[in-house]
């Protein structure tokens, strides 16, 4: 299995190369290219959120703790006293850390659903949906962002598979095939639901004109 440093390095280099090509092709400006680079780099470390003690997991739940606390402050500002407002924010942050995180850790398995092709597609579709609706970005840029997120995610999975091959001994490690999973009979229901979500995402989201003309 590749290290976090290797994953983030490959994701940054790959995303940087792709974003430069997009800028030179006139598809995006320099600022947008930088945003795409960041999205691709984030996608490159997200598969390891199913590892309870990984760096991406710690980062994700720290961000979520802050976001939940901020949400409480925004929702209840002016409705309760300042002391109660701070208490609500603190309780929200602690709840994410001490309640949500243990639940997440208990129901996820490293190299489980997060290390799969449908998970990469769901991340890409989610990125497109977030860019299109809450952020109200252009259709073409939203799908470019989706490609960078999904591409970074796939880079992570491919790198894990490469590290599962012992090139010196010309053999495969026991972890081979567990990083880039298409389907698992033992988790058939979960994978079926993932693919249904992927199909629903492609059906619900508007496609770029160039892609729509090909379908």
SERO-4910 file (N, C-alpha, C, O; in steps of 0.05 Angstrom, whole numbers):
BEGIN
 pado doro    nc1    nc2    nc3   cac1   cac2   cac3    cc1    cc2    cc3    oc1    oc2    oc3
  Unk    A     17    -24      0      0      0      0     18     25      0     37     26     15
  Unk    A     11     44    -17     27     69    -18     22     86      7      0     85     19
  Unk    A     41    102     14     39    120     37     22    144     30     17    150      7
  Unk    A     14    159     51     -1    183     47     16    203     31      5    217     13
  Unk    A     42    205     37     59    224     23     60    217     -7     59    235    -24
  Unk    A     62    191    -13     63    183    -41     36    189    -55     36    199    -77
  Unk    A     14    184    -41    -12    189    -53    -16    219    -59    -24    226    -81
  Unk    A    -10    236    -40    -14    264    -44      5    275    -65     -2    293    -80
  Unk    A     29    265    -66     49    274    -86     40    267   -114     41    284   -132
  Unk    A     31    242   -118     22    233   -145     -3    248   -153     -6    256   -176
  Unk    A    -21    252   -134    -46    267   -140    -41    296   -148    -53    306   -166
  Unk    A    -22    309   -134    -15    337   -140     -2    338   -167     -9    356   -183
  Unk    A     17    321   -173     32    321   -198     12    315   -221     13    329   -242
  Unk    A     -4    295   -218    -23    288   -239    -44    310   -244    -50    317   -267
  Unk    A    -54    322   -222    -74    343   -225    -61    368   -236    -74    383   -252
  Unk    A    -37    374   -228    -23    398   -239    -19    395   -269    -23    414   -284
  Unk    A    -10    372   -278     -6    367   -307    -32    370   -322    -32    383   -343
  Unk    A    -53    359   -311    -79    361   -325    -90    390   -325   -101    398   -345
  Unk    A    -86    404   -303    -96    431   -302    -81    450   -321    -93    468   -332
  Unk    A    -55    445   -323    -39    461   -342    -49    456   -371    -51    475   -386
  Unk    A    -55    431   -378    -65    425   -404    -92    439   -409    -97    450   -431
  Unk    A   -109    440   -388   -135    453   -391   -132    483   -394   -147    495   -410
  Unk    A   -113    495   -380   -108    524   -383    -97    531   -411   -106    549   -423
  Unk    A    -78    515   -420    -66    519   -446    -86    515   -469    -84    527   -490
  Unk    A   -105    497   -464   -125    492   -485   -147    513   -484   -165    512   -501
  Unk    A   -146    532   -465   -166    553   -463   -192    544   -451   -212    558   -453
  Unk    A   -192    520   -438   -217    510   -426   -223    525   -400   -246    528   -393
  Unk    A   -202    533   -385   -206    548   -360   -184    569   -358   -164    569   -373
  Unk    A   -189    589   -340   -168    609   -335   -149    598   -314   -153    576   -303
  Unk    A   -129    614   -307   -109    605   -288   -121    600   -260   -113    580   -247
  Unk    A   -138    617   -251   -151    613   -225   -167    588   -224   -166    573   -204
  Unk    A   -182    583   -245   -198    559   -246   -180    534   -248   -186    513   -236
  Unk    A   -158    537   -262   -139    515   -263   -128    508   -236   -124    484   -230
  Unk    A   -123    528   -220   -113    523   -193   -134    509   -176   -128    491   -160
  Unk    A   -159    517   -179   -181    504   -165   -183    475   -173   -186    457   -155
  Unk    A   -180    469   -198   -181    441   -208   -158    425   -196   -162    402   -189
  Unk    A   -135    437   -194   -112    423   -182   -118    415   -153   -112    393   -145
  Unk    A   -130    433   -138   -136    428   -110   -157    405   -108   -155    388    -91
  Unk    A   -177    407   -126   -198    386   -126   -186    359   -132   -193    339   -119
  Unk    A   -169    358   -152   -156    332   -159   -139    321   -136   -138    297   -131
  Unk    A   -124    339   -123   -107    331   -100   -124    320    -77   -117    300    -65
  Unk    A   -147    333    -72   -165    323    -51   -176    296    -58   -178    278    -41
  Unk    A   -184    293    -83   -194    267    -92   -174    245    -89   -181    222    -86
  Unk    A   -148    252    -91   -127    233    -89   -122    222    -62   -108    202    -59
  Unk    A   -133    234    -41   -129    224    -14   -156    214     -1   -155    202     20
  Unk    A   -178    220    -14   -204    213     -2   -209    183      2   -223    175     21
  Unk    A   -199    165    -15   -205    137    -11   -196    126     16   -208    107     26
  Unk    A   -176    138     28   -167    129     54   -183    138     78   -175    135    101
  Unk    A   -206    151     73   -222    159     96   -235    135    110   -245    137    132
  Unk    A   -233    112     96   -244     88    109   -223     75    128   -229     54    141
  Unk    A   -200     87    130   -180     77    149   -181     95    174   -177    119    172
  Unk    A   -188     83    196   -196     99    220   -175    119    229   -181    140    240
  Unk    A   -149    112    226   -128    129    236   -111    142    214    -89    152    219
  Unk    A   -122    143    190   -107    155    168   -108    186    170   -125    197    183
  Unk    A    -89    199    157    -88    228    156   -113    240    143   -124    259    155
  Unk    A   -123    229    120   -148    240    109   -172    238    127   -188    257    128
  Unk    A   -173    217    143   -196    214    161   -195    235    183   -215    247    190
  Unk    A   -171    238    195   -168    259    216   -174    286    205   -188    302    218
  Unk    A   -165    292    181   -170    318    169   -199    322    163   -210    343    169
  Unk    A   -212    301    153   -241    303    146   -258    309    170   -275    327    169
  Unk    A   -253    295    192   -270    298    215   -264    324    231   -281    334    245
  Unk    A   -239    334    228   -233    360    240   -248    382    224   -259    400    236
  Unk    A   -249    379    198   -263    399    182   -293    397    188   -307    418    191
  Unk    A   -304    372    190   -332    369    196   -339    380    223   -361    392    227
  Unk    A   -322    376    243   -327    387    269   -330    418    268   -348    429    280
  Unk    A   -311    430    254   -313    459    251   -337    468    236   -350    488    243
  Unk    A   -345    454    214   -368    461    199   -394    459    215   -411    476    213
  Unk    A   -396    437    230   -420    433    247   -422    455    268   -444    465    273
  Unk    A   -400    462    280   -400    483    300   -408    510    287   -423    525    299
  Unk    A   -397    515    264   -403    540    249   -433    541    241   -446    562    243
  Unk    A   -443    518    233   -471    516    226   -490    523    249   -510    537    246
  Unk    A   -483    513    273   -499    519    297   -498    549    303   -518    561    311
  Unk    A   -474    561    300   -471    590    305   -488    606    286   -500    626    294
  Unk    A   -488    598    261   -504    613    241   -534    610    245   -549    629    243
  Unk    A   -542    585    251   -571    579    253   -584    592    278   -607    600    277
  Unk    A   -569    593    300   -581    602    325   -571    630    334   -576    639    356
  Unk    A   -556    644    316   -547    671    323   -571    689    327   -588    691    310
  Unk    A   -571    703    349   -592    722    355   -616    709    369   -634    724    378
  Unk    A   -617    683    370   -639    669    382   -634    661    411   -652    658    427
  Unk    A   -608    657    418   -600    650    445   -578    668    454   -566    682    437
  Unk    A   -571    667    479   -550    684    489   -523    675    478   -520    652    468
  Unk    A   -503    692    480   -477    686    469   -464    661    482   -451    645    468
  Unk    A   -469    658    508   -458    635    522   -470    609    512   -456    590    507
  Unk    A   -496    609    509   -510    585    498   -501    580    469   -500    557    461
  Unk    A   -497    601    454   -488    598    426   -461    584    425   -457    566    408
  Unk    A   -443    593    442   -416    580    443   -419    551    452   -405    533    442
  Unk    A   -437    546    471   -441    519    481   -452    501    459   -443    478    457
  Unk    A   -470    511    443   -481    495    421   -460    488    401   -458    466    391
  Unk    A   -443    508    395   -421    503    376   -402    482    386   -393    464    372
  Unk    A   -395    484    412   -377    464    424   -389    436    425   -375    417    419
  Unk    A   -414    435    433   -428    409    434   -429    396    406   -425    372    403
  Unk    A   -434    412    386   -435    402    358   -408    391    350   -407    369    338
  Unk    A   -387    406    355   -360    397    347   -353    371    362   -342    353    350
  Unk    A   -359    370    388   -353    346    403   -369    322    395   -360    299    396
  Unk    A   -394    327    386   -411    306    377   -400    292    352   -401    268    349
  Unk    A   -390    309    334   -378    298    310   -354    281    317   -350    259    305
  Unk    A   -338    290    335   -313    276    342   -318    251    358   -306    230    353
  Unk    A   -336    252    378   -340    230    396   -364    212    390   -367    190    401
  Unk    A   -382    221    372   -405    205    365   -405    197    336   -406    173    329
  Unk    A   -403    217    318   -404    211    289   -380    195    280   -383    176    265
  Unk    A   -356    203    289   -332    189    281   -332    159    289   -326    142    273
  Unk    A   -338    152    314   -339    124    322   -359    108    306   -354     85    299
  Unk    A   -382    120    300   -402    106    283   -392    101    255   -394     79    245
  Unk    A   -379    122    244   -368    119    217   -346     98    217   -345     81    198
  Unk    A   -329     98    237   -307     78    239   -318     50    242   -306     31    232
  Unk    A   -340     47    256   -351     20    260   -364      8    236   -365    -17    233
  Unk    A   -375     25    218   -389     14    195   -372     14    169   -381      4    149
  Unk    A   -348     25    170   -330     25    147   -308      5    151   -299      0    173
  Unk    A   -298     -5    128   -276    -25    128   -256    -15    109   -262     -8     86
  Unk    A   -230    -15    117   -209     -6     99   -208    -23     74   -209    -48     76
  Unk    A   -205    -10     51   -207    -24     26   -233    -38     22   -235    -59     10
  Unk    A   -254    -25     32   -281    -35     27   -294    -19      5   -282    -17    -17
  Unk    A   -318     -8     10   -333      6    -11   -318     31    -21   -321     38    -45
  Unk    A   -303     44     -4   -289     68    -13   -267     62    -33   -261     80    -49
  Unk    A   -257     38    -33   -237     30    -53   -251     15    -76   -247     -9    -79
  Unk    A   -266     30    -91   -281     17   -113   -286     37   -135   -286     62   -131
  Unk    A   -292     27   -159   -298     44   -182   -324     60   -177   -325     84   -183
  Unk    A   -346     48   -167   -370     64   -163   -366     86   -143   -379    107   -145
  Unk    A   -349     82   -123   -344    104   -104   -331    128   -118   -337    151   -112
  Unk    A   -312    122   -137   -300    143   -152   -320    158   -169   -319    183   -171
  Unk    A   -338    143   -181   -359    156   -197   -378    173   -181   -387    194   -189
  Unk    A   -385    163   -157   -403    178   -139   -389    204   -130   -402    225   -129
  Unk    A   -363    203   -124   -349    228   -117   -350    248   -140   -354    271   -136
  Unk    A   -345    238   -165   -345    255   -188   -373    268   -192   -375    292   -196
  Unk    A   -394    252   -190   -421    262   -194   -429    282   -171   -442    302   -176
  Unk    A   -420    276   -147   -426    294   -124   -412    320   -128   -423    342   -122
  Unk    A   -387    320   -138   -372    344   -144   -387    361   -165   -389    385   -162
  Unk    A   -396    348   -186   -411    363   -207   -436    375   -196   -443    398   -202
  Unk    A   -450    360   -179   -475    370   -167   -470    394   -149   -485    413   -150
  Unk    A   -449    392   -133   -443    415   -115   -435    440   -130   -443    462   -123
  Unk    A   -419    436   -151   -411    459   -168   -435    471   -182   -436    496   -185
  Unk    A   -453    454   -192   -475    464   -208   -496    479   -191   -506    500   -199
  Unk    A   -503    468   -168   -526    478   -154   -520    497   -131   -526    521   -133
  Unk    A   -507    488   -109   -501    508    -88   -482    530    -97   -486    553    -90
  Unk    A   -462    523   -114   -442    542   -122   -450    557   -148   -439    578   -154
  Unk    A   -469    545   -163   -479    558   -187   -457    564   -208   -456    585   -220
  Unk    A   -439    544   -211   -417    547   -230   -427    537   -258   -448    525   -260
  Unk    A   -411    543   -278   -418    535   -305   -419    505   -309   -406    490   -294
  Unk    A   -434    496   -328   -438    467   -333   -411    454   -340   -404    433   -330
  Unk    A   -396    467   -358   -371    455   -367   -351    454   -345   -337    434   -341
  Unk    A   -348    475   -329   -329    475   -307   -337    455   -286   -320    441   -274
  Unk    A   -363    452   -281   -373    433   -261   -365    404   -268   -356    389   -251
  Unk    A   -367    398   -294   -359    371   -302   -329    367   -304   -319    345   -300
  Unk    A   -315    389   -309   -286    388   -308   -277    382   -279   -260    365   -274
  Unk    A   -290    396   -260   -284    391   -232   -290    362   -224   -275    350   -209
  Unk    A   -312    352   -235   -320    324   -230   -298    305   -240   -291    285   -227
  Unk    A   -288    311   -264   -267    294   -276   -241    295   -259   -228    274   -256
  Unk    A   -235    318   -248   -210    320   -232   -214    306   -206   -196    292   -196
  Unk    A   -238    308   -193   -243    294   -168   -242    264   -172   -229    250   -157
  Unk    A   -256    255   -192   -257    226   -198   -230    216   -208   -221    194   -201
  Unk    A   -216    232   -223   -189    224   -233   -169    222   -210   -153    203   -210
  Unk    A   -169    241   -192   -152    239   -169   -158    214   -152   -140    201   -142
  Unk    A   -183    209   -149   -192    185   -134   -182    160   -147   -172    142   -133
  Unk    A   -184    158   -174   -175    134   -188   -145    132   -187   -134    109   -186
  Unk    A   -130    154   -187   -101    153   -184    -93    139   -158    -75    123   -157
  Unk    A   -108    146   -137   -103    134   -111   -107    103   -112    -90     88   -103
  Unk    A   -129     95   -124   -135     66   -126   -115     52   -143   -106     30   -136
  Unk    A   -107     64   -166    -87     51   -183    -60     49   -170    -46     29   -173
  Unk    A    -53     70   -155    -27     69   -141    -27     47   -120     -6     33   -116
  Unk    A    -49     43   -106    -51     21    -87    -48     -6   -100    -35    -24    -90
  Unk    A    -59     -9   -124    -57    -34   -139    -28    -39   -148    -18    -61   -147
  Unk    A    -15    -17   -156     13    -20   -165     30    -29   -142     48    -45   -145
  Unk    A     25    -18   -118     40    -25    -94     33    -54    -84     47    -65    -67
  Unk    A     12    -65    -96      5    -93    -89     20   -113   -106     16   -137   -102
  Unk    A     37   -104   -124     52   -121   -141     81   -121   -132     93   -100   -131
  Unk    A     92   -144   -127    120   -147   -120    136   -152   -145    139   -174   -155
  Unk    A    146   -130   -157    159   -132   -183    186   -147   -181    194   -161   -200
  Unk    A    199   -145   -158    225   -159   -155    221   -189   -154    235   -204   -167
  Unk    A    200   -197   -140    195   -226   -138    175   -236   -159    168   -259   -160
  Unk    A    166   -217   -176    146   -223   -197    122   -238   -186    115   -259   -196
  Unk    A    111   -227   -164     88   -240   -152     68   -219   -143     74   -195   -143
  Unk    A     45   -228   -136     24   -210   -126     21   -212    -96     21   -234    -85
  Unk    A     18   -190    -83     12   -190    -54    -17   -197    -49    -34   -195    -67
  Unk    A    -22   -204    -24    -50   -212    -17    -70   -190    -21    -94   -194    -23
  Unk    A    -60   -165    -20    -78   -142    -23    -85   -135    -51   -101   -118    -56
  Unk    A    -73   -149    -71    -78   -143    -99   -108   -147   -105   -120   -168    -98
  Unk    A   -119   -128   -119   -147   -130   -127   -167   -118   -108   -191   -117   -113
  Unk    A   -157   -110    -84   -175    -99    -64   -177    -69    -64   -193    -57    -50
  Unk    A   -161    -56    -81   -161    -27    -82   -180    -16   -104   -194      4    -99
  Unk    A   -180    -28   -127   -197    -19   -149   -218    -40   -154   -215    -56   -173
  Unk    A   -239    -41   -138   -259    -62   -139   -283    -53   -156   -293    -30   -152
  Unk    A   -291    -70   -174   -315    -64   -190   -340    -74   -177   -361    -62   -177
  Unk    A   -338    -98   -164   -361   -110   -151   -351   -131   -132   -331   -144   -136
  Unk    A   -366   -135   -111   -359   -156    -91   -385   -172    -85   -405   -161    -76
  Unk    A   -383   -198    -89   -406   -215    -84   -414   -215    -54   -438   -217    -48
  Unk    A   -394   -212    -37   -400   -212     -8   -415   -187      1   -428   -186     21
  Unk    A   -412   -165    -15   -425   -140     -9   -442   -132    -33   -443   -108    -40
  Unk    A   -456   -151    -44   -471   -146    -69   -493   -125    -66   -497   -109    -84
  Unk    A   -506   -124    -43   -527   -104    -39   -515    -76    -38   -526    -57    -50
  Unk    A   -493    -72    -24   -480    -46    -22   -471    -37    -49   -475    -13    -57
  Unk    A   -459    -54    -65   -449    -47    -91   -473    -41   -110   -471    -24   -127
  Unk    A   -494    -57   -108   -517    -51   -124   -529    -24   -119   -536     -9   -137
  Unk    A   -530    -16    -93   -540     10    -86   -521     32    -97   -531     53   -106
  Unk    A   -495     27    -96   -476     47   -106   -480     51   -136   -480     74   -145
  Unk    A   -483     29   -151   -487     32   -180   -514     45   -186   -516     59   -206
  Unk    A   -534     40   -170   -560     53   -174   -557     84   -169   -569     99   -184
  Unk    A   -541     91   -149   -536    120   -144   -521    132   -168   -527    155   -176
  Unk    A   -502    117   -179   -487    127   -202   -506    132   -226   -505    153   -239
  Unk    A   -524    112   -231   -543    115   -253   -562    138   -248   -568    153   -267
  Unk    A   -571    141   -223   -589    164   -217   -575    190   -220   -587    210   -229
  Unk    A   -549    191   -213   -534    216   -216   -531    224   -245   -535    248   -252
  Unk    A   -524    205   -263   -522    211   -291   -549    219   -303   -550    236   -321
  Unk    A   -570    207   -293   -597    213   -303   -606    241   -295   -618    256   -310
  Unk    A   -599    249   -270   -610    274   -258   -593    298   -266   -604    320   -269
  Unk    A   -567    295   -270   -550    318   -276   -550    324   -305   -548    306   -322
  Unk    A   -551    350   -312   -548    358   -341   -519    353   -350   -500    359   -336
  Unk    A   -516    343   -374   -490    337   -385   -481    360   -403   -497    374   -414
  Unk    A   -455    363   -406   -444    384   -424   -454    378   -453   -460    355   -460
  Unk    A   -457    399   -468   -469    396   -495   -453    377   -513   -464    361   -528
  Unk    A   -426    378   -511   -410    360   -527   -414    331   -521   -414    314   -539
  Unk    A   -417    325   -495   -422    298   -486   -451    289   -492   -455    266   -500
  Unk    A   -469    307   -489   -497    300   -495   -501    293   -524   -517    275   -531
  Unk    A   -486    306   -542   -489    300   -571   -479    272   -578   -486    261   -599
  Unk    A   -461    262   -561   -450    235   -567   -468    213   -556   -465    190   -565
  Unk    A   -486    219   -538   -503    199   -525   -530    197   -539   -547    181   -530
***
